[in-house]
Structure formats: structure tokens, C-alpha cells
Amino acid sequence: MGFVIRGVSDEEVSRVCEIESLAYQNSPLSPILAPGPFPPDSRQQRVDEMINKRKEDPSAVYLQVFDEETENMVAFAKWHIFETAEAVAANSRPIILDEGRNKEACMLLYGGLKDRKKEIMGNKPHLYLHMLSTDPAFQGKGAGGMLVDWGTRKADELNLPAYLESSAAGRRVYQKRGFRDIEVFKVDFSPFGGTLHEQPLMLREPSK
């Protein structure tokens, strides 16, 4: 008994969104990027959006860490596997923001990160860790690291680099697995009542 990695069914995406909400509820960015108000069905909209995006994107792999003792999903990740330049190019889609989001602030962050990734990686085949969240009740128990390890093993298997945008808290987890800083992406959120946000951009070359 313990933690195991497995896929995510459409029926489990609601738990993915719950973990996502719990993981970011105390983030200083939350009141800036998502001040609300939100429509009553905003959670279901998010669930439907994630399900539809996965169906439309063959590069996306949704994974979870499942706790066999509590029979709960405790962490999830979304990896993209781009084995060809064509796959990278096909993934270029506009950013769509839901009601309740601060569109200007979101575009500074998400639009800026998207632009930097394009400038750094171009259409070079690679793996991309787009999302990773752990239920706060299970943080520090290795679940997130298991999902990172899945991606690094896949990257080595395909002999491809892996790219991600790290949080300050997650940086050490990634460094232990061979990721190195490329640069620190910065956004000044002072016009929105925030501070300077710094986000490490990291790359890992495949093990020879």
C-alpha cells in the first residue's frame, strides 16, 4: 500500500480542480490574478475546460499520484510530450481567461511565460511540465517528486530536454532531478497591489 502513479479519468478531473484550488488558495498571486467575482458554476466550467483541452491535445498527459490507503488522488501533473517540431507548433493556442480573472495581470504572467518559452525552446522537440499541484494535506511526502520523475524518465527514454516554470518552493525539487535555471522571469504586479513576482525558468537535458 502507498502512493502509485496512474492516469486521470474524465470523472476524476473534478478532484484535479479541487487540488488545484487547495494548492493555490494561499498564494499571494491569487487575489491579483483571480480577484473574482466568479459565476456559480465556475468550478464545473474549469472541469469541462480541462476535459475538452485534453481531448483536443494529443501531446497532453494527465497523471495523478493515488494514495491506496486513503483511496484519494493526492497530486496531479500535466506533462506535454512534443516529439516533433510539428507537435510543438500545433500546441500554440491563444490564452483563454474565465470570468473573474484579472485579464491584464494574467496576460502579463501567462502571456509573458508563453512568449519566453517560445523564445527559449522554439519548435525544438521537448517535454513540458505545464501543471503540477499537490493537496496541501499531502505536501512534503514525495508525491510531487514522483510526477516529476515520471517526466524525466520519459524525457531520457525519448532523448529529449524537459522544460518547466518553477515556483520558488518547487525549485529545489527540480534541481535535485537535474533541472537548471535558464533565467528568472519577472513581473511587476505593483499596479495591481502586489509586488515583484519572480519565477525560475528551468531546463533539463536528457541523461546520456
C-alpha positions as CSV (number, residue, x, y, z in Angstrom):
1,M,0.0,0.0,0.0
2,G,1.1,3.6,-0.6
3,F,1.5,6.1,-3.5
4,V,1.1,4.9,-7.1
5,I,1.1,6.8,-10.4
6,R,-1.8,6.3,-12.7
7,G,-3.8,8.2,-15.3
8,V,-6.7,10.6,-14.7
9,S,-10.2,9.8,-16.0
10,D,-12.7,12.4,-17.0
11,E,-14.6,11.7,-13.8
12,E,-11.5,12.4,-11.7
13,V,-10.9,15.9,-13.3
14,S,-13.1,17.4,-10.6
15,R,-10.7,16.2,-8.0
16,V,-7.8,17.7,-10.1
17,C,-9.6,21.1,-9.9
18,E,-10.1,20.7,-6.2
19,I,-6.4,20.0,-5.6
20,E,-5.5,23.0,-7.9
21,S,-7.7,25.3,-5.8
22,L,-6.4,24.0,-2.5
23,A,-2.8,24.3,-3.6
24,Y,-3.1,27.9,-4.7
25,Q,-5.6,29.2,-2.1
26,N,-2.9,30.9,0.0
27,S,-0.8,32.1,-2.9
28,P,-0.2,35.9,-2.9
29,L,-0.9,35.8,-6.6
30,S,-4.4,34.5,-6.2
31,P,-6.1,37.8,-5.3
32,I,-4.2,39.5,-8.1
33,L,-4.8,37.0,-10.9
34,A,-8.3,35.8,-9.8
35,P,-10.0,38.5,-7.7
36,G,-13.5,37.4,-8.8
37,P,-16.4,37.5,-8.6
38,F,-16.9,34.1,-10.1
39,P,-20.1,32.6,-11.6
40,P,-21.8,29.9,-9.5
41,D,-20.7,27.2,-11.9
42,S,-17.1,28.3,-12.2
43,R,-15.7,25.0,-10.9
44,Q,-17.7,23.0,-13.4
45,Q,-16.6,25.3,-16.2
46,R,-12.9,24.6,-15.2
47,V,-13.6,20.9,-15.1
48,D,-15.2,21.0,-18.6
49,E,-12.4,23.1,-19.9
50,M,-9.7,20.7,-18.8
51,I,-11.6,17.7,-20.2
52,N,-12.1,19.4,-23.6
53,K,-8.5,20.6,-23.8
54,R,-7.2,17.1,-23.2
55,K,-9.4,15.7,-26.0
56,E,-8.1,18.4,-28.4
57,D,-4.4,18.0,-27.5
58,P,-2.7,14.7,-28.2
59,S,0.5,15.9,-26.6
60,A,-1.1,16.2,-23.1
61,V,-0.6,13.5,-20.5
62,Y,-2.6,13.9,-17.3
63,L,-1.2,11.9,-14.3
64,Q,-2.1,11.5,-10.7
65,V,-0.5,10.2,-7.6
66,F,-3.1,8.0,-5.9
67,D,-2.9,7.1,-2.2
68,E,-4.0,3.5,-1.9
69,E,-4.5,3.9,1.8
70,T,-7.0,6.8,1.7
71,E,-8.1,5.9,-1.8
72,N,-7.7,9.5,-2.9
73,M,-5.8,11.5,-5.6
74,V,-3.2,13.5,-3.7
75,A,-1.3,15.2,-6.5
76,F,-1.6,15.6,-10.3
77,A,0.5,16.8,-13.2
78,K,0.0,17.7,-16.8
79,W,3.0,16.9,-19.0
80,H,3.2,17.7,-22.7
81,I,5.3,15.4,-24.9
82,F,6.4,17.1,-28.1
83,E,8.3,14.5,-30.1
84,T,8.4,16.7,-33.3
85,A,8.6,20.3,-34.3
86,E,5.1,19.9,-35.8
87,A,3.7,18.8,-32.4
88,V,5.2,21.9,-30.8
89,A,3.7,24.2,-33.4
90,A,0.3,22.6,-33.2
91,N,0.2,23.3,-29.5
92,S,0.3,27.1,-29.9
93,R,-3.1,28.2,-28.8
94,P,-4.5,31.6,-27.6
95,I,-4.8,32.1,-23.8
96,I,-8.5,32.0,-22.8
97,L,-9.4,33.5,-19.4
98,D,-12.5,32.8,-17.5
99,E,-14.8,35.2,-15.8
100,G,-13.4,36.5,-12.5
101,R,-9.9,36.7,-13.8
102,N,-7.8,39.9,-14.0
103,K,-7.1,39.7,-17.7
104,E,-4.4,42.3,-17.7
105,A,-2.5,40.8,-14.8
106,C,-3.0,37.3,-16.2
107,M,-1.6,38.2,-19.6
108,L,1.5,39.8,-18.1
109,L,2.2,36.5,-16.3
110,Y,0.8,33.7,-18.6
111,G,1.4,35.6,-21.8
112,G,4.9,36.5,-20.8
113,L,5.7,32.9,-19.8
114,K,4.3,31.6,-23.0
115,D,6.4,34.1,-25.1
116,R,9.6,33.3,-23.2
117,K,9.1,29.6,-23.6
118,K,8.7,30.1,-27.4
119,E,11.9,32.2,-27.5
120,I,13.8,29.7,-25.5
121,M,12.6,26.4,-26.9
122,G,11.3,27.4,-30.3
123,N,9.9,24.4,-32.1
124,K,12.5,22.1,-30.7
125,P,11.1,18.7,-29.6
126,H,10.9,18.5,-25.8
127,L,8.8,17.6,-22.7
128,Y,7.0,20.4,-20.9
129,L,5.7,20.2,-17.3
130,H,2.7,22.5,-17.6
131,M,0.9,21.8,-14.3
132,L,1.9,20.2,-11.0
133,S,-0.1,20.5,-7.8
134,T,-0.3,18.6,-4.5
135,D,-3.1,18.6,-2.0
136,P,-1.6,20.6,1.0
137,A,-2.5,17.8,3.3
138,F,0.0,15.5,1.5
139,Q,2.7,18.0,0.7
140,G,6.3,17.0,1.6
141,K,5.6,13.3,1.2
142,G,7.1,12.9,-2.2
143,A,4.0,12.8,-4.4
144,G,5.1,15.8,-6.5
145,G,8.5,14.4,-7.0
146,M,7.1,11.1,-8.3
147,L,5.3,13.0,-11.0
148,V,8.4,14.9,-11.9
149,D,10.4,11.7,-12.0
150,W,7.8,10.2,-14.5
151,G,8.6,13.0,-16.9
152,T,12.3,12.9,-16.5
153,R,12.3,9.2,-17.2
154,K,10.2,9.7,-20.3
155,A,12.5,12.5,-21.4
156,D,15.5,10.2,-21.1
157,E,13.7,7.5,-22.9
158,L,13.0,9.8,-25.8
159,N,16.4,11.6,-25.5
160,L,14.6,15.0,-25.2
161,P,15.1,18.0,-23.0
162,A,12.4,18.9,-20.4
163,Y,11.3,22.4,-19.7
164,L,9.3,23.9,-16.8
165,E,8.4,27.1,-15.0
166,S,9.1,26.6,-11.3
167,S,7.7,28.1,-8.2
168,A,10.2,29.3,-5.6
169,A,9.1,26.4,-3.3
170,G,9.5,23.8,-6.0
171,R,12.9,24.9,-7.3
172,R,14.9,22.5,-5.1
173,V,12.8,19.5,-6.1
174,Y,13.6,20.2,-9.7
175,Q,17.3,20.9,-9.1
176,K,17.6,17.5,-7.5
177,R,16.4,16.0,-10.7
178,G,18.8,17.7,-13.0
179,F,16.9,20.8,-13.9
180,R,19.0,24.0,-14.1
181,D,17.9,27.7,-14.1
182,I,17.9,29.3,-17.5
183,E,16.7,32.7,-16.2
184,V,14.3,34.2,-13.7
185,F,11.2,35.6,-15.3
186,K,9.9,38.7,-13.5
187,V,6.6,40.5,-13.5
188,D,5.9,43.7,-11.6
189,F,2.4,43.4,-10.0
190,S,2.6,46.7,-8.1
191,P,0.0,48.3,-10.4
192,F,-2.4,45.7,-9.0
193,G,-1.5,46.0,-5.4
194,G,1.1,43.2,-5.5
195,T,4.9,43.1,-5.6
196,L,7.6,41.9,-7.9
197,H,7.0,38.2,-8.9
198,E,10.0,36.1,-9.8
199,Q,9.6,32.7,-11.4
200,P,12.6,30.5,-12.3
201,L,12.6,29.0,-15.9
202,M,14.3,25.6,-15.8
203,L,15.6,23.1,-18.4
204,R,16.9,19.6,-18.0
205,E,18.9,17.9,-20.7
206,P,18.4,14.1,-21.2
207,S,20.8,11.8,-19.4
208,K,23.3,10.2,-21.7
